[in-house]
């Protein structure tokens, strides 16, 4: 009995047994911290990879995210494909100030369709210029703004900030934008009185450039 007791209570054995749980307790917090750091780094990496960055093209446009294929609200045989001379899609739009409109309602009138968003700096810069041309040309050319992916409140604030008075419709899911071939904002499409696309412009336009584009496309 004394030999067994001596072996069980030997200093070397008792120290090892005591150290094992002690070392385990010291390593547990370190392991948890390391795993947390690795998990956070992986989450950040995956998030950055999944996000579509709002880049610019020549500091003059903002990419549209969330652009979807068109649904029943847009009459287009080939969504996303738009060429000069082709019929403009007959998009139906809810207006920011209430009511609805459509591209078809402007048939018989020259029409400027301007796609914009409250998150687009170049859009903010060009919209007052569009308003000045709208005021200058009077009823000779109709204007229609299309607010892309904004909330109703954000769109209304943008209209108030820029001072535009022509009608502005909503395109919350970028469906109309996709039907008009848009992937970046601002985007302007000129439509003749027969409902055909006369010109397509990507990037911001000044008042002079807009008037020149109307002349060059034969609308004025």
Buried (B, 14 or more C-beta within 10 A) or exposed (E): EEEEEEEEEEEEEEEEEEEEEEEEEEEEEEEEEEEEEEEEEEEEEEEEEEEEEBEBEEEBBBBBBEBEEBEEBBBBEEBBEBEEEBBBBBBBBBBBEEEEBBBEBBBEBBBBBBBBBBBBBBBBBBBEBBBBBBEEBEEEBBBBBBBBBBEEEBBBEBBEEBEBEBBBBBBBBBBBBBBBBBBBBBBBBBBBBEBEBBBBBBBBBBBEBBBEBBEEBEBE
